[in-house]
């Protein structure tokens, strides 16, 4: 689940299926590097937001909290495999390169 704050407004919460999560991180990096974040946000929601019904056996594996005006982000995950943890660690350094302060909280 992504929780993004844009331009001081109320945060937007966007649920992304875990199978689309690595791809969404790459898109997110491009989005946060752009001066057209609002336009990218529409594409991000269209391409990655989960729109189907939430089922009783669904669960939230973690959160990505992003405060765009302050250039801060936190990845907080539990119960994810080591491959995905490595992907998150790798891309977190890419976010650091574009000026974001990144915090990782993964079991």
N, C-alpha and C positions, 0 to 999 in steps of 0.2 A: 504494500500500500504506500503510495506517495502522498505526502502532505506538503503542498507548496504554497508559500506566501509570495504574492506578486504585488509590487508597488504599494505596500502597506495595507492592502485589502485583506479581507477575510481569507484564511487558507482554503485552498481547494484540495479535496481528498479524492484521489484517483486509485482505484483498485486495479492491479495488473496481475494477470495469471502468471505463476512462477515460470512457466515455459517461455513466456515472452519477456521476462525480466532482463536477461542479459542484453537482448536487442534494445530494450527500452533505455538501458543505461547509455548505450552508444548514442542513441538519438538525443537523450538528455544532455550529454556533453556538448553536442552540436548546438542544441537549443540554448544552453546557458552561455555559450560563446558568442551568440548572435545578439545584435542590437534589436532584433525583431522577435523577442521572446513571446509576446502575445500571439503572434501569428503561428509560431511554432507550437504553442500550447494547444491550439485547435487541432493541429495535426497529431500531436502526442495523444490527445484524448481519443481522436478518431482511430488511430492505429493501435493503441495499447490498452485503453480503458476497458475493463470488463463490463459487458452490458447484459450478460445472461443472468438468470435468476441465481441467487445465492442458495446453496443447498445445505442441509443440516450437517453434512460431513465436511464441508469446506472449513478451512481454518486460515487465520492470518499468520504468516511465517515471519513477518517483520515489517518494518517501516523505513522509509526514506523521508526524512524531514528536511525541507529545503526552505531557507529564508533567502530569497533572491536579492532583495535590497541590501541585506547585510552580508551576502556572500558566505553563508554558513550552511553546512549540511551534515546530517547525522545518518548513518546506516545502523539500524538496530535490528538484528535478526537472531532467531533461535531455530533450531532443528533444520538447518540447511546443510547440504553436503559440502565437502571440502573443495570440490571443483567450483562451486558457486562462491564460496568464501574467497577463493583465490581470485576469481574474476572481480569481485567487489574490491578487494585490496588493490588489484592492478589498476582498475579504473579510478579508484579514489585518488591515486597519485596524479592521474590526468586532470581531475577536477582541481587539485592543488595547483597545477600548472596554469589554470585559467583564473586563479585568484581566489578560489574557495577554500575556506577553512573546513577541514573534514574530520569528523569524529567517527570511529568505528566501534561498535558494541556488538560483538558476535560471540556466541557460545562456542 
